[in-house]
């Protein structure tokens, strides 16, 4: 990989990018330490939120399924009766 490819991939010179990453890491580390958070705490929060979102999504699908069944109890018989009368014409 030539120097220009590396610069293009990193978005700047490697030294500049390393300095930016070090400064950003220090700032993020300070903020996380201030709030007494560790990377494992953050991963745990993300995991719990994904699981909760997953369950909520399936609960919503279950609710939609209930609506579908309740609606079908009314709609399907009406559809069948109207089709039956339409076929007699």
C-alpha positions in Angstrom: 0.0 0.0 0.0 1.5 3.3 -1.0 1.6 6.4 1.2 -1.3 8.1 -0.6 -3.5 5.0 -0.2 -2.8 4.9 3.6 -3.6 8.7 3.8 -6.8 8.2 1.9 -7.8 5.2 4.1 -7.0 7.0 7.4 -8.3 10.4 6.3 -4.9 12.1 6.8 -1.3 11.3 7.6 -0.8 8.4 10.0 0.9 10.6 12.6 -1.9 13.1 12.6 -4.6 10.4 12.8 -2.8 8.8 15.8 -2.5 12.1 17.6 -6.3 12.7 17.0 -7.2 9.3 18.3 -5.0 9.7 21.4 -6.6 13.1 22.2 -10.1 11.7 21.6 -9.4 8.6 23.7 -8.2 10.8 26.5 -11.4 12.9 26.4 -13.7 9.9 26.2 -11.8 8.2 28.9 -12.1 11.2 31.2 -15.9 11.5 30.6 -16.4 7.8 31.2 -14.3 7.9 34.3 -16.2 10.9 35.5 -19.5 9.0 35.2 -17.9 5.9 36.7 -18.5 3.8 33.5 -16.3 1.1 32.1 -16.3 -0.3 28.6 -17.9 -3.5 29.9 -20.7 -1.4 31.5 -21.3 0.2 28.1 -21.4 -3.1 26.4 -23.8 -4.4 29.0 -26.1 -1.4 28.5 -26.0 -1.9 24.7 -26.8 -5.6 25.1 -29.7 -5.0 27.5 -31.2 -2.4 25.1 -30.9 -4.7 22.1 -32.6 -7.5 24.0 -35.3 -5.2 25.2 -35.9 -3.8 21.7 -35.9 -7.4 20.3 -38.6 -8.4 22.9 -40.6 -5.3 22.3 -40.5 -5.9 18.6 -41.9 -9.4 19.0 -44.5 -8.2 21.5 -45.6 -5.6 18.9 -45.8 -8.4 16.3 -47.9 -10.5 18.7 -50.2 -7.5 19.2 -50.5 -7.0 15.5 -51.3 -10.7 15.2 -54.1 -10.4 17.7 -55.5 -7.5 15.8 -55.3 -9.5 12.6 -57.2 -12.4 14.1 -59.9 -10.2 15.7 -60.4 -8.3 12.5 -60.5 -11.5 10.5 -63.3 -12.9 12.7 -65.4 -9.9 11.4 -64.1 -9.4 7.9 -63.8 -12.9 6.6 -67.5 -13.9 7.2 -68.7 -10.6 5.7 -66.4 -11.2 2.7 -67.7 -14.8 2.3 -71.4 -13.7 2.5 -70.9 -10.9 0.0 -69.1 -13.3 -2.4 -71.9 -15.8 -2.0 -74.5 -13.3 -2.8 -72.5 -11.9 -5.7 -72.2 -15.4 -7.3 -76.0 -15.8 -7.3 -76.4 -12.8 -9.6 
